[in-house]
Amino acid sequence: MPLYDFVDTESGEAFELLLKIAEREEFLEANPNLRQLVGAPMIVSGVDGLRKVDDGFSEVLQKIGEQNPQSNFGRSMNSAKSGKQGQVNKAVDRWKAQADKDKKVYDTKGLEDLL
């Protein structure tokens, strides 16, 4: 049932009533001194896309990030934790970059040996 805004034309008093559509028509016919105020519709929905994430869920995400500190998700969750974690992340990045370079060198050497 929707909420309707009414104003009394004699006294100027405004008020809200919760009525069915059919009841609204009957109410206005029974009270000729009342006039319905028309405003923006108030849409009520069960889905709210702007809702804040629950604190419990945020805690679960943080624990996942702590258990997987070198994953992209773990880095994004723990980036503001400490300077030490940032240093560890940089060291791991350097190690991974060097390992990728070494892997490429070994891969091309291995191909030359096969030919």
C-alpha positions in Angstrom: 0.0 0.0 0.0 1.4 3.4 -1.0 1.7 6.5 1.2 -0.3 9.5 0.0 0.2 13.1 1.0 -2.9 15.2 1.6 -3.4 18.8 2.4 -6.5 20.3 4.1 -7.5 23.3 1.9 -9.3 25.0 4.8 -6.5 24.8 7.5 -3.4 24.2 5.3 -2.4 21.2 7.4 -0.5 18.5 5.4 -0.4 14.8 6.4 0.4 11.4 5.1 -1.9 8.3 4.9 -1.2 4.7 4.1 -4.1 3.7 1.8 -5.0 1.3 -0.9 -5.7 2.8 -4.3 -9.4 2.1 -4.0 -9.5 3.5 -0.5 -7.8 6.7 -1.6 -10.6 7.4 -4.1 -13.3 6.8 -1.5 -11.4 9.0 1.1 -11.2 11.9 -1.3 -14.9 11.7 -2.2 -15.8 11.6 1.5 -13.6 14.6 2.3 -14.0 17.3 -0.3 -12.0 19.8 1.7 -8.8 17.6 1.2 -6.6 17.7 -1.8 -3.9 15.1 -2.7 -0.4 16.5 -3.0 1.4 15.0 -6.0 5.2 14.7 -5.6 7.9 12.4 -6.8 7.1 8.8 -6.5 8.8 6.9 -3.7 9.9 3.6 -5.2 10.7 1.0 -2.7 12.9 -1.9 -3.7 14.6 -4.8 -2.0 17.8 -4.3 -3.9 20.2 -1.5 -3.0 23.3 -1.3 -5.2 25.0 1.4 -3.0 25.1 -0.7 0.2 28.3 -0.7 2.2 30.1 -4.1 2.5 29.4 -5.8 5.8 32.3 -5.6 8.4 32.3 -9.4 8.8 32.8 -9.9 5.1 35.6 -7.3 5.0 37.3 -9.2 7.8 37.0 -12.4 5.8 38.6 -10.7 2.7 41.4 -9.3 4.9 42.2 -12.8 6.3 42.3 -14.2 2.7 44.7 -11.4 1.8 46.9 -12.2 4.8 47.1 -15.9 3.9 48.0 -15.1 0.3 50.3 -12.1 0.6 52.0 -12.5 -2.8 48.8 -12.8 -4.8 47.4 -9.7 -6.5 44.4 -9.8 -4.1 46.7 -10.1 -1.1 48.8 -7.2 -2.2 45.8 -5.0 -2.7 44.4 -5.9 0.7 47.7 -5.6 2.6 49.2 -2.6 0.7 48.6 -0.1 3.5 49.6 -2.5 6.3 53.2 -1.7 6.7 56.4 -0.5 4.9 57.9 -3.9 5.5 55.2 -5.6 3.4 55.9 -3.2 0.6 59.6 -4.0 0.8 58.8 -7.7 0.7 56.6 -7.2 -2.3 59.3 -5.3 -4.2 61.9 -8.0 -3.4 59.5 -10.7 -4.7 58.8 -8.6 -7.9 62.6 -8.3 -8.5 63.0 -12.1 -8.0 60.1 -12.9 -10.3 61.4 -10.5 -13.0 64.9 -12.1 -12.8 63.4 -15.6 -12.8 61.4 -14.7 -16.0 64.6 -13.4 -17.7 66.5 -16.6 -16.7 63.7 -18.8 -17.9 63.8 -17.0 -21.3 67.5 -17.5 -21.6 67.3 -21.2 -20.7 64.4 -21.8 -23.0 66.3 -20.4 -26.0 69.5 -22.3 -25.1 67.5 -25.5 -24.8 66.1 -25.0 -28.3 69.6 -24.5 -29.8 70.7 -27.7 -28.3 67.8 -29.6 -29.8 68.5 -28.3 -33.3 
